[in-house]
Amino acid sequence: MEGFVVAHTTNTADTADTATGTGYWQAWQDSWDRQQEWYMPDREERFRVMLDMVEALVGPTPRVLDLACGTGSITDRVLKRFPGATSTGVDLDPALLTIAEGHFAGDGRVTFVTADLKDPHWRAALPHDSYDAVLTATALHWLHSDDLSVLYGQLAPLVAPGGVFMNADHMPDPATPRIDAAEHAHRHAGMDRARTAGAVDWREWWELAAADPLLAEPVRQRFAIYGEHADGDTPPEAWHTAALLGAGFAEARTVWRSPSDALVLGLK
């Protein structure tokens, strides 16, 4: 991924979905959400708190940057709750962006940018110089702490005065190993039951996508970029709040917490 330069910007108003109906891409969007929920049953709760904080701090018509947007799950929820909002989705994954662009085709409120967040010039292709809210969820854990600290420094100037950055991700507490182990065992027992009932996991989802004629080539490109999986480290929430303050945010704190994950907010 290192050195990947911004490839293109797509406004969905200019993207005609001629090969399929909108229901086709909606089905892929829904299947991605279900697969993610298998890992995170409280996924919608973190999204709800995220949008609550957007509304509380910047109002109901935000200009949003959906960072590492994937299929556009955050953008989808932002626009359903705030019809007057606009969103720029940024990602490197060609398969997930194909789904996102198909799902939001014809919606002039949404723009997608292909970029590598590890490239120092990734911000150059953004359509705006500043955003009211920069939002991301379960995506930045593939970055190591040093790279994430650099990214936080790049994001701070993009957030308008009074605007917010929020990151919901895996943020375990190293001080509570027994609690963490018990929660992990309990959560995975529930995942096993759901899997027996037919839930699709990450690997199976990608196998299904690779078998789809319209996604086969983007999936091939995706694995050429990322390999099987690329995880960074997962520092605790205290690290994130300190890094955000060091990057230039005026305030930073956790606004939601589960036993394994947290939603950290930085306010300009």
Secondary structure, DSSP 4 states (H G I P E B T S, - for coil): -TTPPP--EEEGGG----SS-HHHHHHHHHHHHHHHHHH-TTHHHHHHHHHHHHHHHH-SS-EEEEET-TTTHHHHHHHHH-TT-EEEEEE--HHHHHHHHHHTTT-TTEEEEE--TTSTTGGGG-S-S-EEEEEEES-GGGS-HHHHHHHHHHHGGGEEEEEEEEEEEE---TT-HHHHHHHHHHHHHHHHHHHHTT---HHHHHHHHHTSTTTHHHHHHHHHHH-S--------HHHHHHHHHHHT-SEEEEEEE-SSEEEEEEE-
